[in-house]
């Protein structure tokens, strides 16, 4: 038996663990010293997801490797899926559209992300013979799936993540390119990508390099994509022929689209389990403590053990539909990737924008790929190869592997916070900034590793060509694909975006995502200098209701760095927390509601109410209107509270909105007239507290006294 390692999570990691990962337990133990909630410890979480296996336990506890978030959320609980990624092809029928909607709803509920291929749908307005009507088109179907994701909180843990892909030859592709800009709610659950063929890209690239008239349709369309990506961050490109060229099972179907972040091209109904090796832990040192280079033996051993772990997770995985289970076990695809690449380079004092870095990337990923494939062959001999294996494909005999695919590079956003390392193969976005979680929590975004006096270049200081060169080098030794954002500074041009599209395709990437800094109303990571810049706009008296505080669609944006009110409440024994984010003028702009010891359904409903309230406030709906509409709402739990100002409540929502009313509405001394949470039994009007007695507010004559 191995001695078990005690996991050492940093401050940011502990915050995220408490909020998202650690499973709530009964109160027959001491509460968490960090958050006061009764939940499992980090060591108990790792034990839960490693099946009592000491080797797997130490692999995760050392933070040398971590699986994707759904694995940490759900393994060992008997509910939910351990797969991060799913993809569905939508056929041109109402049955298929709604069947995909059903499967996607359960995937989102269970903690996965969904990709959709809409290319088979008829264009908007096309005739439908069976109904003599007209087709709604792919954009309408996309909005349907967006509404589902907004309704379903992902396993009670995080916001839904989705990808929509449309082929470059589809008649509605130009509408698709603009759809997020044209939509009032900006389709925030979706990334979108255009599936670009080699013929399409060749025609566009030929004109890009030679500028020979006339301008081909392909170049014009790619320029439209670049213009929208420059303004709004979407769409990306999915190079469908490049992905299909490395399809390990073409006899099962084509890789027509990807998961939400683009690193996993998948067949219809197929999922993938992800995990990432922490490259900042794969270094070896001289006796004086300076970094010597990568420890190749440790890297190989970690990759082998990670493959065995992910394959074991797949055996125990739960899926929300039998067709997904069948697809998963038919190919047994895994997605072993890396994180901490920027940290490792900085510890080596090697610039991200250097040929040396690319040489090291070549060796590192080739080592992981070779070890992963070799271990899968051993697993195939022990347990059998994946069922879809037929012996030959393309040129000659294939090795009898356990898994049709083994490697991809995922973004590793949340798990890199847990591991205390940089995300995926991204450079450091900032050396002094903040990461915003979906519930408004801010985490300091600073490197958690020590690289002494060396100062690495950040993402916006690195020329975009180097972003693509890193992506292409890792893609060279990756079965599936590489998730990588080509970060551009705010002053970048549309021509830079177009050039990145062309270079990514020419370099052998399977897709590309370009993001110009500050091109969206909100972004996950913001540097301290940009924070100051935004504050200068928001706090300026002349710009409180102008400039950057009002978005393009008239929505008053919350500042990145906002003060808030935290209020603990209790209604008939049900406890919870209300957080109200404030604008600089002290008015409310966003609401977060968390109920302790509640199931995902109750918390999901409260999340939905909070989101709708926040949107209403940001679009200018007066607090008074919301309070008057929602106070008096009746459902269980209801009853006594611990707040002397609101002693009774007819529901949790009644309590919350009355609290908002007392805090933010000028009532000219009439606070006692606010709803008590009770209704008059005679006429149904609100009952108010007057002189210590419940009395009908309408004056019908009823009183409790």
N, C-alpha and C positions, 0 to 999 in steps of 0.2 A: 504493500500500500504506500502511495506517495504521501509526503507531507503536504498538506494543502496550504496554498498561499493566501494571505489575508489581502483582499483587494484594497487598493489605495486610490480612491476617487478624489479628485480635486473639488474645489468649492463650487465651480460652475456645474460640474458633473453631479454633485450631490443635490443641487437645486433641481436639475432636470430629472434625476432619479425619483425624487420625492413627488414631483408634479406628474410624471408620466409612466414610470416603469415599475416602481415597487408596488406590489399587489396589496390592496387594503385587507386588513385582518380584523378579527374581533379584538375587543379591548382587554383581553386577558394577558397583557404584557405592558411594558413601559412604552409610552409614546415616543415617536422619533424625536431625538434632541434637536434636529434641524428644523422640523416643520410642525411638530406637535401632533402628528397624525399617527394612528395605529396602522403600521404596514410592515411588510417583511424587510429584513435588512438587505444590504447589497449582497452579502455572502449568501443569504438564503435565496435571493433571486438567481444568482449564478448556479447554485446547487439545483434549483428547480429546472433550469433550462439545460443542464448537462447530465441528467438521468443518473446521478450518483457515480459518474465516471470521473475518477481523480485526474486523469490526463486532460480530459475536456475541461474540467473545472479549472485547473491551473492555466490552461490556454487562455481562458476568458479572464480569470482573476488577475493574471499578470498584465492584462490589457495589451498583450501581443496581438490579439485578434478579437474581434467582436462580430457577432452575427447581426443581421438587419433588425430593425426595431420590432416588427411583428413577432419575430422569434423570441425576443426578450419579453414582449408583452404577454404572449399567449402560451408558449410551450409549458407543459406541466399543469395547466389550468383546466384542461378538458374542454375549452371553448376557444374559438378564434383560429385563424390560420397563422402559420409561421412564415408564409411566403410574402414577400414585399410587392411582387410585380405580377400583373395579370394583363392579358390582351385579348380583345374580342373583335372578330370581323362581323360587321353589320351587313346582312344581306338585304336586298331590295324588297322587303315585305314587312307588313305590319307585325306579323308573327315574330320575325327576327328582331325588329326594333324593340319590341316589348320584352322579348325573352332576354336580350342583352341587358335591357334596363333592370330586369329582375336579378340577373346574375351580378351585375355591377353593384346594385344596392347591397347585396349580401357581402360582396368583397369589401366594399367600403366600410360596412358595419363591422366586419371582422378584422379590419386594420390594414388591408392591402390597397395598392394603387392600381388604377385601371387605364389601359390604353385602348382606343377604339380606331378601327379603320372604317372610314365612311365612303370609300371610293366606289363601292358597288351601288350606292344609292342614286336614284334618278335625280337629275337637276330640278331645282325649284320650278314649278309650273308645268312640268312634263305631264302628259295625259296618263290617267290610270284607267285601263279598259274595264276592269271589274266594277268600278264604282262610278265611272264617267266623271270622276273628279280630277284634281291635279295634285301632283306630288308636292310634299312640303319642302323637300330638298335637304341636303346634309346639314345646313346651318340650324334649321329648326330641330333636327334630331340632336345635334350638339347641345342646344339649349335645354332640351329635355333631360339629357344626362347631367348637365350642369345643375339643374334644379334638384335632381335626385341627390347629388353630392352635397348640395347645400342643406338638404333635409337630414341627411345621415351624417352624424358625427362619427368619424372613423374610430370605432371601437371605444368611444369615449375618450380618446387619447389625442387625436390631432385632426386637422382639417383634411378633407378629401383631396387627393392628388390625381389628376387625370391628364391624358394626352389624346388629342384627336389628330389623325393623319388623313390627308386627302391627296389623291394622285394629281400630279402636275397636268395631266391631260383631261381632268374632269371639267365639264362646262362651268361649274360654279366655283372654280378655284380662285378667281379674283375676289368674289364675295367672301370666300373662306379666308383669304389673306387679310381682309379688312375686318373680319367679324368681331374681333375683340375690341377694336377701336370704335366700331359702330354700336356696340352693345352698351346699354345703360349701366349694367353691373359689371361690365368688362370681363365676364366669364372667368372669374377669378380662380375657379378650381382647375382650369385648363391651361396646359401648354398646347400649342398647335404647331404642326410641322407639315410641310409639303413634301410628298414623296417624289423625289426628282430622279429620273432615269439617267443612264449614261448618255443617251442620245440628247436628252434635254440639256444636260450640263455641257456636253461637247459643243453644242451650237452656241450656248451662252458664253462659254469660255473662248471660243474662236473669235467672236465679236469683241469680247472684253480685251483680248490681246491685240487684235488687228484693226478694229474699228472700220471694217469694210461694209459700206452701205449695201443693201438696206438693213435696218435694224431688225433682227429676227424676233419672232414672237417670244422665244425662250428667254432672250436677254431682257426684253421688256418686262416679262413676268418676274424674272429674278430681281430686276431693279425695283419693281413694286414691293417684292418681299423685303428687300434691303431697306427701302424707305419706311415700311411699317415697323420693321425690327429696330430701326434707328429711333423711331418715335416711341414705341411701346414695348419693345423687347420680344415681340413675336411677329412672324413665325420663324421657326428654325427650318433646317433642311434635313430630311432623311434620305440618304443616298441608297435607294432601294436595290439597285443592281449590285452595289458593293456589298450590301448585307446578304443578298441572295447568293453571291459567289462563294460565301463560306457557310452556307446552310448545311448543317451536318446530316439532315434528313429530308432532302428535297422530295423524296417519294411520298412524304406525308403532307406536303403543302408548301406554300411560299411564305417567306418572312415579310409580310405586307406592312407591318407596323411595329411599334415598340411600346414599352411601358412608359409611365409618365416622365421619367428623366432621360429616356432615350438610350440607356446603356444595354437594354435587353431586347433585341429583335426576337419576336416570338411567333409561333403558330397560333391558329385560332384556339381559344380556350386555354392556352398554355400559361402556367405560372413559372416563377423562378425564385429560389431561395438565395439570398445574398449574404455576404460576409466580407469583412475587410481586414487585411493584415496591417498592423501599425508599423510602418517602415521606420519611424523614429526609434523603435525598439529593436531594430535589426542591425544595429551598428556594433562594431567592436572597437576597443580602445587600447591605446598604449598604456604602459604602467603609470605614466604621469597623468593619466586621465584625459588626454586629448584623443580626438576621434581618429581612428586609423582608416576605417572604410566600412563597407558592408560585410557582415558576418554571413557568408554564403551558406554555411552549414546550418546555422540557425534559421535562415530564410527558407531553405529547402524543408527542414523538419517542420517548421510552422505551417508551410503550405500543405504538406502531406497530412498532418493532423487535422488541419482545417477542412480539407476535403472529406475526410472520414466523418468529422463532426457534421458537416452540412448534409452529407448523404444519410446519416442516421436521423437527422431532423426531418428529412424528406420522408423517411419510412414512417414517422410518427405524425406526419402533418395531417391537418384536417382541412377540408375544402368545402365550400358552400354549395357545390353542385356536382353530381356524379360525372358530368362530362369534363369538368376541370380535373377531377381526380384521375380520370382515365388519361387525359392529355399529359398530366404531370408525371405519372408513373410510366408512360410509354417512352418518354425520352430522358427522364430523370435529370433535367438540366440544373446545373448549379451555377452560381455567380460569384466566384471567389475573386476579390479585388484587393485594392490597397487604399490606405489613407496615410497621412503623415509625410507625404512626399516633400512638401515644401520645408517642413521641419528638418527632415533628414538632410536635405541640401544645405540648409542654413547651418546645421551642426557640422557639416563637412566644409563650411565656409566656401560654398560653391554657388555661383550665381545661377538662378533659374534661366536667365537669358544667356546661356553659354553652350558651346559645343560639348564641353566636358559633362554637363548635366545630361545631355541627350545620350552620350555614351554610357553613362551610369544607368540611365533609364532603360536602355537596351538590354544591359546585362541583368538588371534586377527583374524586369518583367519576363525575360526569357527564362530565368531561373525558376520563377514561380510557375510559369506555364509548363515547363518540362517536368517539374516535380508533381504538379497537379495531375497531368496526363498519366504519368507513370503510376501514381498511386491509384488512379481510377482503373487502370489496367489490372492492378493487384486486386482491387475490390471486385472487378469483373470476374476474376478467377475464383474468388472466394464466394461471391454471392450471386453471380450471374450478371451478364451485360444487360443494358437497357433493352426492353422488349422490342423496340422499333428497329433494332440492329438487324441488318440483313446480310452482312458479310462483305459486300462490296458497294462502293459508291465512287463514281468517277474513275480514278486511276488505281487499280489494284486493291489488295486486301487491306481493310481497316483493322486496327487493333481492337480487340474485344473489350471495350471500356465499359465501366459501370454507368457512365454518364455521357450523353451525347455532346454536351458542352460543359465547360468547367469554369471559365474565367470571364469576367467583365469588370469594368471600373465604374462603380457607383459613386454618387455624390458623398455619401457617408456623413450627412449633415449632423444629425443628432448623435449618432454613435461616435463621431469624432470628438464631440463635446465630452461624452463619457470617457473616451480614451485620453482626453487632454492633448489632442494633436490636431494638425491642420487637416482640412477636408479633402478626401480623394487625392487627385493629383493637382489640385488647384494651388497656385501660389498664395501666400498670405494676402488676404484682401486688405487688411489694415493691421498695423502694429499697435494701435491704440484707438479702439472704437467699441461698438456695441452690437450684439446680436439680439434681434427681437424675436421672442417666441410668440406663438399664436395667441396666447392669453394675455399678452402685454408685458410679460416678464422680460427684463433686460439683463443680458449677461455681458460682462466685459469681454471683448473680443481681443485678447492679447495672447501671443504665443505662450504656451505652457511649458516649453522646453528651453533649456539654457544653451544659447549659442554665443555667450560672452559678449564681446564688443562688436561682433559682426552684425551689420544691419542689412538684412535681405531686401531686395526690391519687392515692392508690393504689386498687386495685380494690375493697378492702373499705371504703374511706372514701367511695366514690361511691354514692349512693342507687341502688338497683337500677333505678329507672325510667330513669335516664340510660344505663345499659347497653343497655336495650331501644331507647331513642330513637336511639342510635348505630347499632345493628343495623338498625333500620327505615330510617334515612336511607341507609345504604349499599345496602340491599336495593332501594331505589327505582331505582337505576341499575345493577343487576346482573342478568345474564341468568339465572343459575342461583340459587344461594342464598348465605347468609352464615353461616359458622361463628363463633359468638360464645358465650362462657360468661357467663351472668349470675351474677356472684360475689356471694354473700351472706356476711355475717359469721357467726361461730359462734352468736351469740345471735339470729339471725333466726328467724322462726316459720314454721310450715306455711302460714299465711295469706299470708305474703310470697311463698312459692313459687307458691301458687295465683293470687295477683294477677299475678305475672309471666307465667304461662301465658296468662291472659286478655288482658293488655295486649299481649303479643307478637302474638297473633292479631289483635286489633283494630287494631294498628299496621301490618299488612300483611307481617309476617315470614312466612317459609315454614317455620319451625321455631323451637324454643327449647330451650336446655339451661340448667338452673339448678344451681348447685353451692354448697352451704353449706360454708364453710371448716371443715376438720377432720372432715367427716362420713364420710370413708373412712379405713381403716387407714393408707394411704399416699397421698401426693399428690406431684406432680412438683415443685412450687415451694413452699417454706416460708420465711416471713420469720424474721429473726433473733430477734424477740421470741417467736414460736411455738416456735422451736428451744430457747430457754431454758426456755420453759414445759414442753415435752416432757422436757427434761433433768431438770427438777425432779421430774417423776414417776418417770422411769426410775432416777435415782440415789438417790432416797429409799429408805432401808433398808426402810421399811414397805411399799414398793410395788414391790419388785423382781419379785415374782410376783403382783402384783395391779394394780388400776387400769389405767392406759393401756398398760402393757407387755403385757398379755394382751388379745387381741382378743375380739370377741363369740363366736367359734367355738372358743376355747381355744388359739389360736395365740399363742405368745410372739413379739411383734413385735420386730424389730431397731430400735434407736434411729435417728433420722434422721441424727445425727452420730455415727459409730462409728469406733473404731480398727480396724486390720486388720493382718494379716501378709501380706507379699508374699514369695513364694518362687519362685526360678527353678529349673527342673528340666530334666534331659536324660535320655532313655531311648533307648539305642541310636542316638544322634545326633538324635533328635527333641526339639527344645527347646520349652519352654512356660513359662507363669507360672501359679502358684496364688495366689489372693487369698482369705484367710479373714477374714470380718468377725466382730468379737467383741462380745459383750454386755458391759455394764459390769463384770460379775464375771469377765471373762476367758474365758468359755466360748464355743465357736464357735456362730455363728448363721446364717451364710450362706457359700457357697462359689462362687467364680468360677474357671473354668479356661479358659485361652487357649493354643492351640497355634500357634506361629509357623510360617509357610510351609506351612500345612495347608489343604486344600480345605474347602469349606463343609460337606461331609458329616461329616468328622471333627470339625470345630469344632461343628457342630450336635449331634452325639452327645455331645460333652463338655459343651456347654451344657445338654443335657437331663439328664445325670448331675448336674451342678452344681445345677440347679433342684430336682431330686428330693431331693438331699442336703440342700439348704437347707430345703425344706419339712419333711423328716423331722426335722431338728434343731429347727425352730421348733415342731413339734408334740410335742417331748419324747422322740424316739427317742434313746437313749444313743449317744454316740460309739462306745463299745465295740461295740455291736451292729452299727453300720454298718461299722466297721473289720473285725470278724470275718467279716462277710458278704462283703465286697468284696475283701479282700486275698487274693492268690492267683489272681485273675482272669487268664486267659491269652489273649492275642492279640498280634499284631504291632502296633507295634514292641515288642520285648522285648530284654533284655540288660543290658549294663553301664550304670551311671549315673555321675554326677560327685559323688555324695554318699557320703562314707565310711561314714556310718551305715546307708545302704541301698545297698550296692554293686551289687546285681543286682535287676532287677524283671521279672516275667513279663508286664507290660503297663503302660501309663501309669496305668490305674486302680489296679493293684496298688501302684505307687509312691505315688500320691496318698494312698490310704487308709492305707498304712503310715506315711507322713509324718504324717498326722493322728493316728494311734495313738501315735507317738513324742512328738508335741507335746502331746496332750491327755489321754492315759490314764496314770493312776498305775499303774506296773507293778512297784513294789517290787524294783527292780534286775533285772527279767527282760526288759529291752529286747532282749537278744540272742536271746530266744526268739521275737521277732516273725518272721513269715514272711520268708524270704530271697527269695521270688519263684520258688523251684524246688520241684518235687515229687519225692518218692521214686519212683524208677523201678520198685521192686519191689512196693510196696503202694499207692502213690498218695497217701500222706499228705504233709503239708507237710514240706519239708526246712528245717532251721534251722541257723544258724551257731553252732557250739559249738567253742570253743578253736581258731578259725580254720579249721574243717573243716565241710563240709556233711554233716549227719547226719539220719537219719529221726527225725521228732518222735514217731512212734508206737513206736519202739524195736524195729523188725523186724530190726535188725542191719545195715542198709545204711548206708554212708558213702562219700563220694567219696575219702577219704584211704586 
